[in-house]
Amino acid sequence: MASGIGFKGTNRCFPFWEDYQQCYFSSNDKTHSDCSPAREDYLECLHHFKEIARVRAIQAVERQNYAKSKANGTDHKIISLTGEKGA
């Protein structure tokens, strides 16, 4: 990562990068395993892997609830987190 300052100001993940970089260079461990939490935070900020997995898990439960309610004859609507209608 470069300076972290772009055309529109500071990158939103730059503070996480600074934390990881500080941990990495101050670590006495050659594998830098003590910096894993800081690295995970930085990668989550960049790619949202955990957030996406959580949204998919919530959507799967919603679909199951919808299928069960349809079988029981009750009314259960699916909540869309992406702005789409229905499922």
FENLINCOR-V6767 format. One record per pair of residues at least 12 apart in sequence whose C-alpha atoms are under 7 Angstrom apart, sorted by the first residue. I is the first residue (numbers start at 0). J is the second residue. D is the distance in whole Angstrom. If there is no record, write none. Layout:
I|J|D  I|J|D
//
This chain:
12|41|7  12|44|6  12|45|7  15|37|7  15|40|7  15|41|5  16|41|6  18|37|6  19|34|7  19|37|5  19|38|6  22|34|6  61|77|6  62|77|7  65|77|7
//
